[in-house]
Structures are given as C-alpha cells and as structure tokens.
Amino acid sequence: MSDTRIDLLAGRLRDRIGAAHVLTDPAQVRTYACDGLATVRVQPAVVVLAAGRDDVVAAVRLCAQAGVPFVARGSGTGLSGGAVPVADGVLVVLSRLRRVLSVDPDNARVEVEPGVVNLWVTREAAPHGQAYAPDPSSQQVCSIGGNVAENAGGAHCLKYGFTVNHVTGAEVVLPDGEVVHLGGTAPEHPGYDLLGAFVGSEGTLGVATRVTLRTVQAPETVRTLLLGYRTVEGAAGTVSDIIAAGIVPAAVEMMDALAIEAAEAAVRCGYPEGAAAVLVVELDGPAAEVAEQFEQVVRLATARAAFETRVARDAAERDLIWKGRKSAFAAVGRISPAYYVQDGVIPRTRLPEILTEIGRLADAAGIRVANVFHAGDGNLHPLILFDDTVPGAEAAAEDLGSAILDLCVDAGGSITGEHGVGVEKKAKMARQFTADDLDTMHRLRCAFDPAGLANPGKLFPTPRLCGERPGVRTADDPGRDPALGEVF
C-alpha cells in the first residue's frame, strides 16, 4: 500500500478525530506493535486513540472508504496476538472508552464501554450484593471489549460460564462503519444468535462500542480450600472425583511444583512445602449446601492422599490463596528469563494422562514446563520456560507448545479455551476443524466483512500456513498483500 494513501487517510482521521489522537510517528506507534504475545510484533501505520463511539465510527468508516484494514485494541493483554496491528493499517485503541454507562441491580445488568476494566464491573455491582462472574487472571487490567472479542474465561467460569454467558447485548460498529445493536437487556432474543457469533469472533466481525453485561447475585457463603499433594496424579484424580460426585465448585485450579516455586518467589503465598501439586477449590452458595459439599471435597481429597488441607478463615487468607494462583503467569519471570504461555483444553478425566505426556515431551526437548490451569474444565495453561538469549530456544519452545496442542486435540479437546486463536494458533485451526468447517466459518466472516478489512490475518489459516510456526511476518513473504486478509 502506498505511503500517499496512508498519508491521505491519516489526514482525514486528524480532521475528524483531532491531530492529538491520531499517531503516525514511528516512535509513538511502536508502543502498540504487540499485545501480550510479545514474540509477534507489527508496527501499525496509524494509531487512533478513540474517545467515544463517534470516533470509532469515523475511523472504521474512513478505513472502509480507503480500503485500509483496521484492528481494534483494548488493554493489549491478550495472549494470542489477536490485537497485533497490520503494517499498512490503522489500529483503533479503545482504552479511552471507559465509562460505566448504567448499573441496574433490579435487572442484574451493567452497561459499559469497551475500555472498562473487568474488575471495575464487580466493583460497581458489589454495593448491590452482585458480582460479574468472568474473572481472567488479568482482570485488574484487561478490558471488557477484549474479553468480548476473545470470549474470556477465568477461574470461576467452571460454575458460572464464560463471557458469552454474561453478555446480553452489544452496540457494534460493523466493518463498513454502520452501527447495529445485537441482543439487548433480555436474557434471550428470537432469531439467529448474532450476538453469540460476535462474542469470541476476535475483532473480525466488527468493534463493540457498548456492552450490556449480566451480573450474578453474590453467594451467601464462600469457602476456599488449598489442598497439597505429593503427586500430580493425586491432585488430578481429585478433580475428576469432585465433578463425578455431582459437585460443581465455583472454581477448581491446579498448580504443579514449578508453578508453586514461581508463585512463592513472587508473592510468598505460603503454599504447602514439598507439594508436587496443589488444588485451589472454591465452593459457594447457600450455607447448608456449601457445608455439605465441603465435607465431601475433604473426604475425596483425603482418599487421594492430600497431605495438607487448608481452609481460608477470612477474606485476607482467601485473597492470599488466590494471589498465588492469579500471579502465576507473571511469577514465572522469577525463575526463567522468558516463557511462552499455551492454552488448550482436554476432557478433565484425562488430566493425569495428558500431564504425564506433557512432562515426557518437555523432558525430551530439555525444556521446563510449569503447569497452572483451570482444572475443573480441563483448560490447560502450560508455561514453557526458555532463555531467549540462546539461539533457537524460542523456536524450540513454540514447537513444544504446538506438540501440546496436538495432544489436546487428540484427546478430544480444543486448541484454545479462553486465549483465542489470533495469529498464534491460526495454523492449528486445520488440525481441529475440517476444510468444510473452516469454509463455513469463513462464509460467516465474509457476511459481516466482505472486504476483509476487520482484523485481517487472524483466526483463519491459509493452506500455505497450515504447518507454519507462528512468528513475525517478513516483508519478502510471497503471494500476500499485507493490506488484505488471509484467503482461506
């Protein structure tokens, strides 16, 4: 794409949105070259710092008129490269759209702009005895817009469901600049579930500028247990036993010894010394129900040789238990120069087998892997540790991550549970889905965005990319116009 075309577009954006909020200086736009997947970096041609819906509409409409691709970005905490810009495109940053528009406790609804931080929703709902259930580990910084784009999960989604279960409506700017409203405040709407298709579409169907969220009643009682095990198999077996007993905890999280070591180094969470694995089990609901479930969980854990059972006595102890789990991703920086976060799903009954196989693959590759994950729904998050100053170490880590995803698919699982596909896993889509499956998905995308301008190069593979390792795209990449989306 010519510099003249981009310069003309940048000028029009400045006229409409204001020069101070349209960036083209390489030193400024470099800040936005990646999201949480820092190994993939692309410097955008233009960055728009939108302040409201009108700015988003103007930016998208001008891009459509110029035939220039665009990418929407929230807090930039995503881990699959979903918000990586297009080199000759526009990055629309939504972090300034951070108003809580309404709080309606009688109908358990909160309406927000996409830049509102996840945790703020619960803070708004808390005075009314309510909470927002989806709670990613990055909930203190991640934005609702990004949560919607990736269908974010979190520890408490085992019982309460993912983002899609808590979004009842959205105002969306389509890729041609038209504003539409999907869903509303009612729990269900007749006709095709376009809102359900939009949530988790990773910015390929449009940009949300308002989101209506469903809140839940805060539980009467919460009990948080920390269980220590001498073996990973004992911890993993307890997870299956709990669910098989008909108990659905609010959360069941698991960490292995290496993840525990990192968390201790970072936040001194005081997990059981010498544990090969720990479980964090949280029960909530009516007091009598929680009391009965608590006794059952303790019996099941004891039967699997849990050597320590610790129960949070107050909010401070509960927070400390969760602090170790919530800090785990960042904490591995204390024990490794670099790390690569993977995200896959398996049937929880196969946890012992798959964790053993991950250990075998890691040993064969000579790479350390710390396992920390949502055990209750089998959503694995292997943290693959490597030294990025060693030539070839990053590629070896990515290869191991790819092999772990193959394990997940072969076990009847998925290549992603909550981090999304983005650029990182699009080459793996053909591993999980047939060509007909992918063609059907692509047809839906084209119905929303026939010009292929909204977040191109994400989510879908091309035949040429099906076996390709994710990485930085190069200028001499043959057969592809960087201004266009990948053609499936």
C-alpha positions as CSV (number, residue, x, y, z in Angstrom):
1,M,0.0,0.0,0.0
2,S,1.4,3.4,-0.9
3,D,2.6,5.9,1.7
4,T,0.4,8.5,-0.1
5,R,-2.7,6.5,0.5
6,I,-1.9,6.1,4.2
7,D,-1.0,9.8,4.5
8,L,-4.3,10.9,3.0
9,L,-6.2,8.6,5.4
10,A,-4.2,9.9,8.3
11,G,-5.0,13.4,7.3
12,R,-8.7,12.6,7.1
13,L,-8.6,10.9,10.5
14,R,-6.9,14.0,12.0
15,D,-9.5,16.3,10.6
16,R,-12.3,14.2,12.0
17,I,-10.9,13.0,15.4
18,G,-8.2,15.5,16.2
19,A,-4.5,15.6,15.5
20,A,-3.5,14.8,19.1
21,H,-5.3,11.5,18.9
22,V,-4.0,10.3,15.6
23,L,-0.5,9.0,15.8
24,T,1.9,8.2,12.9
25,D,5.3,9.0,14.4
26,P,7.2,5.6,14.4
27,A,8.5,6.3,18.0
28,Q,4.9,6.6,19.2
29,V,3.2,3.8,17.2
30,R,5.9,1.4,18.2
31,T,4.3,1.2,21.6
32,Y,1.3,-0.7,20.0
33,A,3.3,-3.2,18.0
34,C,2.2,-6.2,20.0
35,D,-0.2,-7.4,22.7
36,G,0.6,-10.0,25.4
37,L,2.1,-12.3,22.8
38,A,5.3,-10.2,22.6
39,T,7.0,-12.6,20.2
40,V,4.9,-11.3,17.3
41,R,5.3,-7.6,16.6
42,V,4.0,-5.4,13.7
43,Q,4.2,-1.6,13.7
44,P,1.0,0.0,12.6
45,A,0.9,2.8,10.1
46,V,-1.6,4.8,12.1
47,V,-2.9,4.6,15.7
48,V,-6.2,6.2,16.5
49,L,-6.9,6.9,20.2
50,A,-10.7,6.9,20.1
51,A,-12.6,8.8,22.8
52,G,-16.1,7.6,22.1
53,R,-18.3,5.8,19.7
54,D,-18.3,8.6,17.1
55,D,-14.5,8.4,16.9
56,V,-14.7,4.6,16.3
57,V,-17.4,5.0,13.6
58,A,-15.4,7.7,11.9
59,A,-12.2,5.7,11.9
60,V,-13.8,2.5,10.7
61,R,-15.8,4.3,8.0
62,L,-12.8,6.2,6.7
63,C,-10.8,2.9,6.6
64,A,-13.6,1.3,4.6
65,Q,-13.8,4.1,2.2
66,A,-10.0,4.0,1.7
67,G,-9.9,0.1,1.6
68,V,-7.4,0.1,4.5
69,P,-7.5,-2.7,7.1
70,F,-8.0,-1.9,10.8
71,V,-7.6,-3.7,14.1
72,A,-9.3,-2.8,17.4
73,R,-7.3,-2.9,20.6
74,G,-8.3,-2.7,24.3
75,S,-5.8,-3.1,27.1
76,G,-3.5,-5.2,25.0
77,T,-3.3,-8.1,27.5
78,G,-4.4,-10.8,25.0
79,L,-2.1,-13.8,24.7
80,S,-2.7,-15.0,21.1
81,G,-1.8,-11.9,19.1
82,G,-5.4,-11.0,18.4
83,A,-4.6,-7.3,18.7
84,V,-1.4,-7.3,16.6
85,P,-1.7,-4.5,14.1
86,V,-1.5,-4.6,10.3
87,A,1.7,-2.9,9.0
88,D,-0.2,-0.8,6.4
89,G,-3.3,-0.4,8.5
90,V,-5.0,1.5,11.3
91,L,-5.0,0.5,15.0
92,V,-8.1,1.7,16.8
93,V,-7.3,1.9,20.5
94,L,-10.4,1.7,22.7
95,S,-8.9,2.2,26.2
96,R,-10.3,5.8,26.5
97,L,-13.8,4.4,26.1
98,R,-14.0,3.6,29.8
99,R,-17.4,4.8,31.1
100,V,-19.7,2.7,33.1
101,L,-23.0,3.8,31.5
102,S,-25.6,2.3,33.8
103,V,-26.0,0.0,36.7
104,D,-29.3,-1.7,37.0
105,P,-29.3,-4.1,40.0
106,D,-33.0,-4.8,39.8
107,N,-32.5,-6.5,36.4
108,A,-28.9,-7.6,37.2
109,R,-27.4,-5.5,34.3
110,V,-24.4,-3.2,33.9
111,E,-23.8,-1.4,30.6
112,V,-20.2,-0.3,29.9
113,E,-18.0,1.0,27.2
114,P,-15.3,-1.5,25.9
115,G,-12.4,0.1,27.6
116,V,-13.8,-0.5,31.1
117,V,-11.6,-2.8,33.1
118,N,-13.1,-6.2,34.0
119,L,-12.7,-5.8,37.8
120,W,-14.5,-2.4,37.7
121,V,-17.8,-4.2,36.8
122,T,-17.7,-6.2,40.0
123,R,-16.8,-3.0,42.0
124,E,-19.9,-1.3,40.5
125,A,-22.1,-4.3,41.3
126,A,-20.8,-5.1,44.7
127,P,-22.8,-2.4,46.7
128,H,-25.9,-4.1,45.4
129,G,-24.8,-7.6,46.5
130,Q,-23.9,-8.6,43.0
131,A,-20.8,-9.5,41.0
132,Y,-19.5,-10.0,37.5
133,A,-18.5,-13.7,37.2
134,P,-15.9,-14.0,34.4
135,D,-12.6,-13.3,36.1
136,P,-9.4,-13.7,33.9
137,S,-6.1,-13.7,35.8
138,S,-5.6,-10.2,34.2
139,Q,-8.9,-8.9,35.5
140,Q,-7.2,-5.9,37.1
141,V,-6.1,-4.6,33.7
142,C,-7.9,-6.4,30.9
143,S,-10.9,-4.6,29.3
144,I,-14.4,-5.8,28.6
145,G,-14.0,-5.2,24.9
146,G,-11.1,-7.6,24.7
147,N,-13.0,-10.1,26.9
148,V,-15.9,-10.0,24.5
149,A,-13.6,-10.4,21.4
150,E,-11.8,-13.4,22.9
151,N,-14.7,-14.8,24.9
152,A,-12.5,-14.7,28.0
153,G,-12.9,-17.1,30.9
154,G,-11.4,-17.3,34.3
155,A,-11.3,-19.4,37.4
156,H,-14.9,-19.1,38.3
157,C,-16.2,-19.9,34.8
158,L,-16.4,-23.6,35.8
159,K,-19.7,-22.8,37.6
160,Y,-20.8,-19.5,36.1
161,G,-19.8,-19.8,32.4
162,F,-17.6,-17.7,30.1
163,T,-18.0,-14.1,28.8
164,V,-20.6,-15.2,26.2
165,N,-22.9,-16.4,29.1
166,H,-22.8,-12.9,30.6
167,V,-23.2,-10.6,27.6
168,T,-26.9,-9.9,26.8
169,G,-26.4,-7.1,24.3
170,A,-23.8,-5.1,22.3
171,E,-23.6,-2.0,20.2
172,V,-21.4,-2.9,17.3
173,V,-19.7,-0.8,14.6
174,L,-19.6,-3.1,11.5
175,P,-16.6,-3.1,9.2
176,D,-18.3,-0.6,6.8
177,G,-19.0,1.8,9.7
178,E,-22.7,1.0,10.2
179,V,-23.8,0.9,13.8
180,V,-26.0,-2.1,14.8
181,H,-27.4,-3.4,18.1
182,L,-27.2,-7.1,18.9
183,G,-29.3,-8.5,21.7
184,G,-30.3,-6.1,24.5
185,T,-31.2,-6.4,28.1
186,A,-33.5,-9.5,27.9
187,P,-31.9,-12.9,28.6
188,E,-32.8,-14.3,25.2
189,H,-33.9,-13.0,21.8
190,P,-35.6,-14.7,18.8
191,G,-33.9,-15.4,15.6
192,Y,-30.3,-16.2,14.8
193,D,-27.9,-15.7,17.6
194,L,-25.8,-13.0,16.0
195,L,-24.6,-11.8,19.5
196,G,-23.3,-15.3,20.2
197,A,-21.4,-15.2,16.9
198,F,-20.0,-11.8,17.7
199,V,-18.7,-12.8,21.1
200,G,-15.4,-14.6,20.6
201,S,-15.0,-13.5,16.9
202,E,-11.7,-11.8,17.8
203,G,-12.5,-8.5,16.2
204,T,-13.2,-10.0,12.7
205,L,-16.9,-9.1,12.6
206,G,-16.8,-5.5,14.0
207,V,-16.0,-3.4,17.0
208,A,-18.1,-3.3,20.2
209,T,-18.7,0.2,21.5
210,R,-21.2,-0.6,24.2
211,V,-21.7,-3.9,26.0
212,T,-24.6,-4.9,28.3
213,L,-23.4,-7.4,31.0
214,R,-25.3,-9.8,33.2
215,T,-24.3,-9.8,36.9
216,V,-24.9,-12.5,39.4
217,Q,-26.0,-12.5,43.0
218,A,-23.1,-12.6,45.4
219,P,-23.3,-16.0,47.2
220,E,-24.4,-16.4,50.8
221,T,-21.3,-18.4,51.7
222,V,-17.8,-18.9,50.2
223,R,-15.3,-21.5,51.4
224,T,-11.9,-21.7,49.8
225,L,-9.7,-24.7,50.3
226,L,-6.0,-25.2,49.5
227,L,-5.1,-28.9,49.1
228,G,-1.5,-30.1,48.9
229,Y,-0.4,-33.4,47.2
230,R,2.8,-35.4,46.9
231,T,1.9,-36.4,43.3
232,V,0.3,-34.6,40.3
233,E,-1.8,-37.7,39.7
234,G,-3.4,-37.4,43.2
235,A,-4.4,-33.8,42.5
236,A,-5.7,-34.5,39.0
237,G,-7.7,-37.5,40.2
238,T,-9.4,-35.4,42.9
239,V,-10.7,-33.0,40.3
240,S,-12.5,-35.8,38.4
241,D,-13.7,-37.3,41.7
242,I,-15.3,-33.9,42.7
243,I,-17.2,-33.5,39.5
244,A,-18.2,-37.2,39.4
245,A,-19.7,-36.7,42.9
246,G,-22.1,-34.1,41.4
247,I,-20.3,-31.2,43.0
248,V,-19.8,-28.1,40.8
249,P,-17.4,-25.8,42.7
250,A,-17.2,-22.2,41.8
251,A,-13.5,-22.9,40.8
252,V,-11.0,-25.7,40.8
253,E,-7.5,-24.6,40.0
254,M,-4.3,-26.6,39.8
255,M,-0.6,-25.7,40.0
256,D,2.4,-28.1,39.8
257,A,5.7,-27.8,41.8
258,L,7.4,-25.5,39.3
259,A,4.4,-23.1,39.2
260,I,4.4,-23.2,43.0
261,E,8.1,-22.4,43.2
262,A,7.5,-19.3,40.9
263,A,4.5,-18.1,42.9
264,E,6.4,-18.4,46.2
265,A,9.3,-16.4,44.8
266,A,7.0,-13.7,43.5
267,V,4.3,-13.2,46.2
268,R,5.1,-15.5,49.1
269,C,1.7,-17.2,49.1
270,G,2.7,-19.9,51.6
271,Y,1.6,-22.9,49.7
272,P,2.3,-26.3,51.3
273,E,6.0,-27.0,51.4
274,G,7.2,-30.0,49.3
275,A,3.9,-30.2,47.3
276,A,4.2,-31.7,43.8
277,A,0.8,-30.1,43.1
278,V,-1.9,-28.0,44.8
279,L,-5.5,-27.5,44.2
280,V,-7.5,-24.4,45.0
281,V,-11.1,-25.4,45.4
282,E,-13.7,-22.7,46.0
283,L,-17.3,-23.6,47.0
284,D,-20.0,-21.0,47.1
285,G,-23.8,-20.9,47.5
286,P,-26.3,-21.4,50.4
287,A,-24.5,-22.1,53.7
288,A,-26.0,-25.6,54.2
289,E,-25.1,-26.7,50.6
290,V,-21.6,-25.4,50.9
291,A,-21.1,-27.1,54.3
292,E,-22.2,-30.5,52.8
293,Q,-20.0,-30.0,49.7
294,F,-17.0,-29.0,51.9
295,E,-17.2,-32.3,53.8
296,Q,-17.4,-34.3,50.6
297,V,-14.4,-32.5,49.0
298,V,-12.3,-33.1,52.1
299,R,-13.2,-36.8,52.0
300,L,-12.4,-37.1,48.3
301,A,-9.1,-35.2,48.7
302,T,-8.1,-37.4,51.7
303,A,-8.8,-40.5,49.6
304,R,-6.4,-39.2,47.0
305,A,-3.7,-38.7,49.7
306,A,-3.8,-35.0,50.1
307,F,-1.3,-34.3,52.8
308,E,-2.5,-30.9,53.7
309,T,-5.9,-29.3,53.7
310,R,-6.0,-25.6,54.5
311,V,-9.3,-23.6,54.7
312,A,-9.3,-19.8,54.4
313,R,-10.6,-18.4,57.7
314,D,-11.3,-14.9,56.4
315,A,-11.1,-12.7,53.3
316,A,-7.4,-12.0,53.8
317,E,-6.5,-15.7,53.8
318,R,-8.7,-16.3,50.8
319,D,-7.0,-13.4,49.0
320,L,-3.6,-14.9,49.8
321,I,-4.5,-18.3,48.4
322,W,-5.8,-16.7,45.2
323,K,-2.9,-14.4,45.0
324,G,-0.6,-17.3,44.3
325,R,-2.8,-18.6,41.6
326,K,-3.6,-15.2,40.0
327,S,0.1,-14.2,39.9
328,A,1.3,-17.5,38.4
329,F,1.8,-16.3,34.8
330,A,3.9,-13.3,35.7
331,A,5.6,-15.1,38.6
332,V,7.5,-17.5,36.3
333,G,9.6,-14.5,35.3
334,R,11.3,-15.0,38.7
335,I,12.6,-18.4,37.6
336,S,13.1,-18.0,33.8
337,P,14.3,-15.3,31.5
338,A,11.4,-15.8,29.2
339,Y,8.3,-18.0,28.9
340,Y,5.6,-19.0,26.4
341,V,2.0,-19.4,27.6
342,Q,0.0,-22.1,25.9
343,D,-3.8,-22.6,26.2
344,G,-5.6,-25.8,25.3
345,V,-8.5,-27.9,26.6
346,I,-8.8,-31.6,27.3
347,P,-11.5,-33.8,29.0
348,R,-10.8,-33.4,32.7
349,T,-10.9,-37.2,33.1
350,R,-7.7,-37.4,31.1
351,L,-5.7,-34.8,33.2
352,P,-3.3,-37.4,34.7
353,E,-2.5,-39.0,31.4
354,I,-2.0,-35.7,29.5
355,L,0.0,-34.0,32.2
356,T,2.3,-37.1,32.2
357,E,2.7,-36.9,28.5
358,I,3.4,-33.1,28.6
359,G,6.2,-34.0,31.1
360,R,7.6,-36.6,28.8
361,L,7.6,-34.1,25.8
362,A,9.3,-31.5,28.0
363,D,12.0,-33.9,29.1
364,A,12.6,-35.0,25.6
365,A,13.0,-31.4,24.5
366,G,15.1,-30.4,27.5
367,I,12.6,-27.6,28.4
368,R,11.0,-26.9,31.7
369,V,7.2,-26.6,31.8
370,A,5.2,-25.1,34.7
371,N,1.6,-26.2,34.7
372,V,-1.1,-23.9,36.1
373,F,-4.6,-24.2,34.9
374,H,-8.4,-24.3,35.3
375,A,-8.5,-28.0,36.2
376,G,-12.3,-28.1,36.7
377,D,-13.0,-27.7,33.0
378,G,-9.7,-29.1,31.7
379,N,-8.4,-25.8,30.4
380,L,-4.6,-26.2,30.5
381,H,-2.1,-23.3,30.6
382,P,1.4,-24.8,30.3
383,L,4.1,-22.2,30.8
384,I,7.0,-23.2,28.7
385,L,10.2,-21.7,30.1
386,F,13.2,-20.8,27.9
387,D,16.2,-18.4,27.7
388,D,15.6,-16.0,24.8
389,T,19.3,-15.2,24.6
390,V,20.0,-18.7,23.4
391,P,19.7,-19.1,19.6
392,G,16.8,-21.5,18.7
393,A,15.4,-21.6,22.2
394,E,12.3,-19.6,21.3
395,A,11.5,-21.8,18.3
396,A,12.0,-24.9,20.4
397,A,9.5,-23.6,23.0
398,E,7.0,-22.9,20.2
399,D,7.5,-26.4,18.8
400,L,6.8,-27.8,22.3
401,G,3.7,-25.7,22.6
402,S,2.5,-26.9,19.2
403,A,3.0,-30.6,20.3
404,I,1.0,-29.9,23.4
405,L,-1.9,-28.6,21.4
406,D,-1.7,-31.7,19.3
407,L,-2.1,-33.7,22.5
408,C,-5.2,-31.7,23.4
409,V,-6.9,-32.2,20.0
410,D,-6.0,-36.0,20.0
411,A,-7.6,-36.3,23.5
412,G,-10.8,-34.8,22.2
413,G,-10.2,-31.3,23.3
414,S,-9.5,-27.9,21.7
415,I,-6.6,-25.7,20.7
416,T,-7.9,-22.9,22.9
417,G,-10.1,-22.5,25.9
418,E,-10.1,-18.7,26.5
419,H,-7.0,-17.0,25.0
420,G,-8.3,-17.2,21.4
421,V,-6.7,-18.1,18.1
422,G,-5.3,-14.8,16.9
423,V,-2.1,-15.2,14.9
424,E,-0.6,-17.7,17.3
425,K,-2.9,-20.6,16.6
426,K,-4.5,-20.0,13.2
427,A,-2.2,-22.6,11.7
428,K,-3.6,-25.1,14.1
429,M,-7.3,-24.5,13.1
430,A,-7.0,-27.1,10.4
431,R,-5.7,-29.6,13.0
432,Q,-9.0,-29.3,14.8
433,F,-11.5,-28.5,12.1
434,T,-12.2,-29.9,8.6
435,A,-12.0,-27.8,5.5
436,D,-15.8,-27.6,5.4
437,D,-15.9,-26.4,9.0
438,L,-13.4,-23.6,8.2
439,D,-15.2,-22.7,5.0
440,T,-18.5,-22.3,6.9
441,M,-16.8,-20.1,9.5
442,H,-15.2,-18.0,6.7
443,R,-18.5,-17.5,5.0
444,L,-19.9,-16.0,8.2
445,R,-17.0,-13.7,8.5
446,C,-17.5,-12.6,4.9
447,A,-21.1,-11.9,5.5
448,F,-20.1,-9.3,8.1
449,D,-16.9,-8.1,6.3
450,P,-16.9,-8.9,2.6
451,A,-13.9,-6.6,2.1
452,G,-11.8,-8.4,4.7
453,L,-10.7,-5.2,6.5
454,A,-11.6,-6.1,10.1
455,N,-8.5,-7.6,11.8
456,P,-7.2,-9.5,8.8
457,G,-4.8,-12.3,9.1
458,K,-6.3,-13.6,12.3
459,L,-8.2,-16.7,13.3
460,F,-8.2,-18.5,9.9
461,P,-5.4,-20.4,8.3
462,T,-4.5,-20.5,4.6
463,P,-3.5,-23.8,3.0
464,R,0.1,-22.5,2.9
465,L,0.1,-21.7,6.7
466,C,-1.3,-24.9,8.0
467,G,2.0,-26.3,9.1
468,E,3.8,-23.0,9.7
469,R,5.2,-21.9,13.0
470,P,3.7,-18.6,14.3
471,G,6.1,-15.7,14.1
472,V,6.9,-12.3,12.8
473,R,5.8,-11.8,9.2
474,T,8.5,-10.7,6.8
475,A,8.5,-8.2,4.0
476,D,9.5,-10.8,1.4
477,D,6.7,-13.1,2.3
478,P,5.5,-14.3,-1.2
479,G,2.0,-14.2,-2.5
480,R,0.3,-12.0,0.1
481,D,-0.7,-8.4,0.1
482,P,-0.3,-7.3,3.7
483,A,-3.3,-4.9,3.3
484,L,-5.6,-7.9,2.8
485,G,-6.8,-10.7,5.0
486,E,-5.6,-14.3,4.5
487,V,-7.6,-16.1,1.9
488,F,-8.8,-19.5,3.1
